[in-house]
Amino acid sequence: MEAASEEILKRFNESWTETQLFYTNLVDSYDAYDTFIPLLFFLKKLRKAGEDKNFRVGTSMNDLILSRSAEFGLRPDQKFVAVQVKGNLFIISFRTGTKLHKEYRIKDLDDERLTGLLQTLKNILID
């Protein structure tokens, strides 16, 4: 594997570690953040499946963000999937910057619509 690919995988991996720690600390420290437990399980499931090699993850306010960005932060032209907790629902959106391409309200993070959005995102080149 070339050095650039190794560096990207390292950055992706670090983003997963930091994001999981962020959600773990929220859930462990504040009862009000129990709504984020499904996001934490979702991250663990994806990471176990090896998706930490395909996506960079992070947070934006209360949203979980999955992208193909090699760098921390997103440029306005980069696509991403956002997962937002709203009560007992999740709002899943596929965006480029502020432009909304698709949005779904789902009850379970195993929903095929989320899986489809992640597959679409995975097909985008890392930049």
Secondary structure, 3 states (H helix, E strand, C coil): CCHHHHHHHHHHHHHHHHHHHHHHHHHHHCHHHHHHHHHHHHHHHHHHCCHHHCCEEEEECCEEEEECCCCCCCCCCCEEEEEEEECCEEEEEEEECCEEEEEEEECCCCCHHHHHHHHHHHCCCCC
